[in-house]
Amino acid sequence: ILLWISFYFNYFQNKWLQAGAILVGFVVLAFVLFLIIEKVVLRLTAKTKTKVDDLIFTKIKMPVFWLLIVLGLRISSQIVFDSAIVFRVLESISIIIFVLILAKVINVLIDGWGRVFAKKTKSRLDESLLPLFRKVVNIIFVLVGILWILNIWNINITPYLAGLGIGGLVLGLALQDSLKNIFGGVSLILDQSFAVGDKIQIESGEVGEIVDVGLRSTKIKNYDNQIITIPNGQMANAKIINYVQPNDRIRVVVKFGVEYGTKVEKVKKVVDGVLKKMKDISDDPYMDTVFTEMGDFALLFEARFWVDDYREAYNKKLEATEKIYAALNKAKIGIAFPTQTIHLKKGK
């Protein structure tokens, strides 16, 4: 036994064998851990109510495998090589993989728990902010990884940080409009002025459906199937009418004028009869015909009713206009049009 121990001790005095044994040990450990995650852990997480744990282990099993391999290479290289460069290269690779694992875990948590929380809330704010929050987190991880690697290589980052500060100031001035649009996009999301799918009208008169709310601009599809791209800086400062908020119901108003001398009550009776016969319109909170003004050429009226879906408002307005015109003609009520009466004064 003593001879065997002596042989074993002398045998492993060889640093190449020591390094090889350590590397093989880490490779075996990596395969064992991979199989445990694949065959045991994922089966256990499949039985839980949440899918977050399944996604975490599915995303990190390969990075963890390669992290153990690189760690084995790093430790074994310290035994074989005296060069600090080899150690720093392997250390840098380890940092990259480690940061990648952390980023994957955090992204899964953001996507999983964040979306679950967003579904539980009535607001669409959470769903809109998730992609932005995920991008910010990824940028932070990249910066942390870069600074960590620079520290491994004994690079003094203080001058670079000072340079970045000056460069950032210059870049900020150059990208002032872009930054204004980005902050405008964030404010629109936080303010919940609108969301994708809403029908809006902006101050300049464009009407359409929101198809995308990005960091720089908002895209609206109008009724001509054209995409209007508006910078978020303008959107944040513009007056916006949202037809979806607080709900999908909307009032429809049909304006018309009749000749002077027409009895007001007769007009109301005829038009009210038209509205009562129309389908898919609502009298909640009201449906009526009102005499609004004595115009220059006509008595001006408004037929007012409600529809439960703003998408049907335009079609119902067209339908009501046609039926009101037909009913007024049938009732012998004249439709007014601009006229001028000229009196000629006779000279003396």
C-alpha positions as CSV (number, residue, x, y, z in Angstrom):
1,I,0.0,0.0,0.0
2,L,2.8,2.4,0.9
3,L,4.5,1.6,-2.4
4,W,1.3,2.4,-4.3
5,I,0.8,5.7,-2.4
6,S,4.4,6.6,-3.1
7,F,3.9,5.8,-6.8
8,Y,0.6,7.7,-7.0
9,F,2.1,10.8,-5.3
10,N,5.1,10.8,-7.6
11,Y,2.9,10.2,-10.6
12,F,0.8,13.3,-10.0
13,Q,3.8,15.5,-9.5
14,N,3.7,16.0,-13.2
15,K,1.9,19.3,-13.7
16,W,0.4,18.3,-17.1
17,L,-1.3,15.3,-15.5
18,Q,-2.6,17.5,-12.7
19,A,-3.9,20.1,-15.2
20,G,-5.5,17.3,-17.3
21,A,-7.1,15.7,-14.2
22,I,-8.6,19.0,-13.1
23,L,-9.9,19.7,-16.7
24,V,-11.4,16.2,-16.9
25,G,-13.0,16.7,-13.5
26,F,-14.7,20.0,-14.6
27,V,-15.8,18.4,-17.9
28,V,-17.4,15.5,-16.0
29,L,-19.0,18.0,-13.6
30,A,-20.3,20.1,-16.5
31,F,-21.9,17.0,-18.1
32,V,-23.4,15.7,-14.8
33,L,-24.9,19.1,-14.0
34,F,-26.3,19.4,-17.5
35,L,-27.9,16.0,-17.2
36,I,-29.3,16.9,-13.8
37,I,-30.9,20.0,-15.1
38,E,-32.2,18.2,-18.2
39,K,-33.5,15.0,-16.6
40,V,-34.4,16.0,-13.0
41,V,-34.7,19.8,-12.6
42,L,-36.8,20.5,-15.7
43,R,-39.2,17.6,-14.8
44,L,-39.7,19.1,-11.4
45,T,-40.2,22.6,-12.7
46,A,-42.7,21.3,-15.2
47,K,-45.0,20.3,-12.3
48,T,-45.1,23.9,-10.9
49,K,-47.8,26.4,-11.7
50,T,-45.4,29.0,-13.1
51,K,-43.4,28.7,-16.4
52,V,-40.7,31.1,-15.2
53,D,-38.6,28.4,-13.6
54,D,-38.8,26.2,-16.7
55,L,-37.6,29.1,-18.9
56,I,-34.7,30.0,-16.5
57,F,-33.2,26.5,-16.4
58,T,-33.8,26.0,-20.2
59,K,-32.0,29.3,-20.9
60,I,-29.0,28.8,-18.6
61,K,-28.2,25.1,-18.9
62,M,-25.8,25.5,-21.9
63,P,-24.1,28.7,-20.6
64,V,-23.6,27.0,-17.2
65,F,-22.1,24.0,-19.0
66,W,-19.6,26.2,-20.9
67,L,-18.9,28.2,-17.8
68,L,-17.7,25.1,-16.0
69,I,-15.5,24.1,-19.0
70,V,-13.9,27.5,-19.1
71,L,-13.3,27.5,-15.3
72,G,-11.6,24.1,-15.7
73,L,-9.4,25.5,-18.4
74,R,-8.6,28.6,-16.3
75,I,-7.6,26.6,-13.2
76,S,-5.6,24.0,-15.2
77,S,-3.9,26.7,-17.2
78,Q,-2.5,28.3,-13.9
79,I,-0.7,25.0,-13.3
80,V,0.8,24.6,-16.7
81,F,1.4,28.1,-17.9
82,D,3.1,31.0,-16.2
83,S,1.8,33.6,-18.7
84,A,-0.7,36.0,-17.3
85,I,-2.2,36.6,-20.7
86,V,-3.6,33.1,-21.0
87,F,-5.2,33.4,-17.5
88,R,-6.7,36.8,-18.4
89,V,-8.1,35.6,-21.7
90,L,-9.8,32.7,-19.9
91,E,-10.9,34.9,-17.1
92,S,-12.5,37.3,-19.6
93,I,-14.3,34.5,-21.3
94,S,-15.6,33.4,-17.9
95,I,-16.9,36.9,-17.1
96,I,-18.7,37.0,-20.5
97,I,-20.4,33.7,-19.9
98,F,-21.3,34.6,-16.3
99,V,-22.8,38.0,-17.3
100,L,-24.7,36.2,-20.1
101,I,-26.2,33.8,-17.6
102,L,-27.3,36.7,-15.3
103,A,-28.8,38.6,-18.3
104,K,-30.7,35.5,-19.4
105,V,-32.1,35.0,-15.9
106,I,-33.1,38.6,-15.5
107,N,-34.7,38.7,-19.0
108,V,-36.7,35.6,-18.2
109,L,-37.9,37.1,-14.9
110,I,-38.9,40.4,-16.7
111,D,-40.7,38.5,-19.5
112,G,-42.4,36.0,-17.2
113,W,-43.4,37.8,-14.0
114,G,-43.7,41.1,-15.8
115,R,-46.2,39.8,-18.3
116,V,-48.1,38.0,-15.6
117,F,-48.4,41.3,-13.7
118,A,-49.3,43.2,-16.8
119,K,-52.2,40.8,-17.5
120,K,-53.5,41.2,-13.9
121,T,-53.7,45.0,-14.3
122,K,-56.3,46.8,-16.4
123,S,-53.7,49.1,-17.8
124,R,-51.6,48.3,-20.9
125,L,-48.7,50.4,-19.4
126,D,-46.8,47.3,-18.1
127,E,-46.9,45.6,-21.5
128,S,-45.6,48.8,-23.2
129,L,-42.7,49.3,-20.8
130,L,-41.5,45.7,-20.7
131,P,-39.4,45.9,-24.0
132,L,-37.9,49.2,-22.9
133,F,-37.0,48.0,-19.4
134,R,-35.5,44.8,-20.9
135,K,-33.3,46.8,-23.3
136,V,-32.1,49.1,-20.5
137,V,-31.2,46.0,-18.3
138,N,-29.3,44.4,-21.2
139,I,-27.3,47.6,-21.7
140,I,-26.4,47.8,-18.0
141,F,-25.2,44.1,-18.1
142,V,-23.0,44.9,-21.2
143,L,-21.4,47.9,-19.5
144,V,-20.8,45.9,-16.3
145,G,-19.2,43.1,-18.2
146,I,-16.9,45.5,-20.2
147,L,-15.8,47.3,-17.0
148,W,-15.1,44.0,-15.3
149,I,-13.0,42.7,-18.1
150,L,-11.0,46.0,-18.3
151,N,-10.3,45.6,-14.6
152,I,-9.0,42.1,-15.2
153,W,-6.5,43.5,-17.7
154,N,-5.5,46.2,-15.3
155,I,-6.7,49.0,-17.6
156,N,-7.3,52.3,-15.8
157,I,-10.8,53.3,-16.9
158,T,-10.8,56.7,-15.2
159,P,-9.5,58.6,-18.3
160,Y,-12.0,56.8,-20.5
161,L,-14.9,57.7,-18.2
162,A,-13.8,61.4,-18.4
163,G,-13.6,61.1,-22.1
164,L,-17.0,59.5,-22.2
165,G,-18.4,62.3,-20.2
166,I,-17.2,65.0,-22.6
167,G,-18.2,62.8,-25.6
168,G,-21.6,62.2,-24.1
169,L,-22.1,65.9,-23.8
170,V,-21.2,66.5,-27.4
171,L,-23.3,63.6,-28.5
172,G,-26.2,64.8,-26.4
173,L,-26.2,68.2,-28.1
174,A,-25.9,66.5,-31.6
175,L,-28.8,64.1,-30.8
176,Q,-31.0,66.7,-29.0
177,D,-34.0,66.1,-31.3
178,S,-33.6,62.3,-31.1
179,L,-33.4,62.4,-27.3
180,K,-36.4,64.7,-27.2
181,N,-38.3,62.1,-29.2
182,I,-37.1,59.3,-27.0
183,F,-38.2,61.0,-23.8
184,G,-41.4,62.0,-25.5
185,G,-42.1,58.3,-26.2
186,V,-41.4,57.4,-22.6
187,S,-43.8,60.1,-21.4
188,L,-46.5,59.0,-23.8
189,I,-46.2,55.4,-22.4
190,L,-46.2,56.5,-18.8
191,D,-49.1,59.0,-19.4
192,Q,-51.1,56.2,-21.1
193,S,-52.4,58.7,-23.6
194,F,-53.0,55.9,-26.1
195,A,-51.9,52.4,-27.0
196,V,-51.6,50.2,-30.1
197,G,-55.0,49.7,-31.7
198,D,-56.5,52.9,-30.5
199,K,-58.2,55.3,-32.9
200,I,-57.0,58.9,-32.3
201,Q,-57.1,62.3,-33.9
202,I,-54.2,64.7,-33.3
203,E,-54.1,68.4,-33.3
204,S,-53.0,68.7,-36.9
205,G,-56.1,66.8,-38.1
206,E,-54.7,63.4,-38.8
207,V,-57.1,60.6,-37.8
208,G,-56.2,56.9,-37.7
209,E,-55.3,53.8,-35.8
210,I,-52.2,53.5,-33.7
211,V,-50.1,50.6,-35.2
212,D,-46.8,51.2,-33.3
213,V,-45.5,53.3,-30.4
214,G,-41.7,53.3,-30.6
215,L,-39.0,55.2,-28.7
216,R,-38.5,57.7,-31.5
217,S,-41.8,57.9,-33.3
218,T,-45.5,56.8,-33.3
219,K,-47.0,55.3,-36.5
220,I,-50.7,55.9,-37.4
221,K,-52.6,54.1,-40.2
222,N,-55.2,56.4,-41.7
223,Y,-58.3,55.5,-43.7
224,D,-56.4,55.5,-47.0
225,N,-54.2,52.6,-45.6
226,Q,-51.3,55.0,-45.4
227,I,-48.8,55.0,-42.5
228,I,-48.2,58.4,-40.9
229,T,-45.0,58.6,-38.8
230,I,-45.0,61.4,-36.2
231,P,-42.0,62.1,-33.9
232,N,-42.8,61.5,-30.3
233,G,-41.6,65.0,-29.4
234,Q,-44.5,66.4,-31.4
235,M,-47.0,63.8,-30.1
236,A,-46.1,64.6,-26.5
237,N,-46.9,68.3,-27.0
238,A,-49.9,67.9,-29.2
239,K,-53.6,67.8,-28.3
240,I,-54.8,64.3,-28.9
241,I,-58.4,63.0,-29.0
242,N,-58.6,59.3,-28.2
243,Y,-61.9,57.7,-29.4
244,V,-61.2,54.6,-27.3
245,Q,-61.0,56.3,-23.9
246,P,-62.8,56.0,-21.6
247,N,-64.6,53.3,-23.6
248,D,-65.6,52.4,-27.2
249,R,-68.9,54.3,-27.1
250,I,-69.1,57.5,-29.1
251,R,-71.7,60.1,-29.9
252,V,-72.6,60.7,-33.6
253,V,-73.9,64.1,-34.7
254,V,-75.6,64.7,-38.1
255,K,-75.9,68.4,-38.9
256,F,-78.5,69.7,-41.5
257,G,-80.5,72.8,-42.3
258,V,-84.0,73.5,-43.5
259,E,-85.7,76.5,-45.1
260,Y,-87.0,79.4,-43.1
261,G,-90.7,79.1,-42.4
262,T,-90.6,75.4,-41.7
263,K,-92.2,74.3,-38.4
264,V,-89.5,73.2,-35.9
265,E,-91.7,70.5,-34.3
266,K,-92.4,68.9,-37.7
267,V,-88.7,68.6,-38.4
268,K,-88.0,67.1,-35.0
269,K,-90.9,64.6,-35.4
270,V,-89.7,63.4,-38.9
271,V,-86.0,63.1,-37.9
272,D,-86.8,61.4,-34.6
273,G,-88.8,58.9,-36.5
274,V,-85.8,58.1,-38.7
275,L,-83.5,57.6,-35.7
276,K,-85.9,55.3,-33.9
277,K,-86.1,53.0,-36.9
278,M,-82.3,52.7,-37.3
279,K,-80.6,49.6,-36.0
280,D,-77.4,49.3,-33.9
281,I,-77.6,52.8,-32.5
282,S,-78.3,53.7,-28.9
283,D,-80.5,56.2,-27.0
284,D,-78.3,56.0,-23.9
285,P,-77.8,58.6,-22.6
286,Y,-80.0,60.3,-25.3
287,M,-81.1,60.2,-28.9
288,D,-82.8,63.4,-30.2
289,T,-83.1,66.2,-32.7
290,V,-82.3,69.7,-31.6
291,F,-82.8,73.1,-33.1
292,T,-79.4,74.7,-32.7
293,E,-79.3,78.0,-34.6
294,M,-81.0,80.4,-36.9
295,G,-78.4,80.6,-39.6
296,D,-77.9,83.1,-42.4
297,F,-79.7,80.9,-44.9
298,A,-81.4,78.1,-42.9
299,L,-82.7,76.8,-39.6
300,L,-79.9,74.6,-38.4
301,F,-80.6,71.3,-36.6
302,E,-78.5,68.4,-35.2
303,A,-79.6,64.7,-35.1
304,R,-77.7,63.1,-32.1
305,F,-77.4,59.5,-31.2
306,W,-74.8,57.0,-29.8
307,V,-73.1,53.9,-31.1
308,D,-71.5,51.2,-28.9
309,D,-68.4,50.8,-31.1
310,Y,-66.5,53.9,-32.4
311,R,-65.5,51.8,-35.5
312,E,-69.2,51.9,-36.7
313,A,-69.6,55.7,-36.1
314,Y,-68.7,56.8,-39.7
315,N,-71.0,54.2,-41.4
316,K,-73.9,55.1,-39.1
317,K,-73.4,58.8,-39.8
318,L,-73.6,58.1,-43.5
319,E,-76.7,55.9,-43.1
320,A,-78.4,58.5,-40.9
321,T,-77.6,61.3,-43.3
322,E,-79.2,59.5,-46.3
323,K,-82.3,58.5,-44.4
324,I,-82.8,62.0,-42.9
325,Y,-82.5,63.5,-46.4
326,A,-85.0,61.0,-47.8
327,A,-87.5,61.6,-44.9
328,L,-87.3,65.4,-45.2
329,N,-88.0,65.2,-49.0
330,K,-90.9,62.8,-48.4
331,A,-92.4,65.2,-45.8
332,K,-92.1,68.1,-48.2
333,I,-89.6,69.9,-46.0
334,G,-87.2,72.0,-48.1
335,I,-83.5,71.6,-47.7
336,A,-81.9,75.1,-47.4
337,F,-79.1,76.3,-49.6
338,P,-77.3,79.6,-49.7
339,T,-79.3,82.4,-51.3
340,Q,-79.0,86.2,-51.6
341,T,-81.8,88.7,-52.0
342,I,-80.8,91.9,-53.7
343,H,-83.0,95.0,-53.4
344,L,-82.4,97.7,-56.1
345,K,-83.3,101.2,-54.9
346,K,-84.8,103.4,-57.5
347,G,-83.1,106.7,-58.1
348,K,-84.9,110.0,-57.8
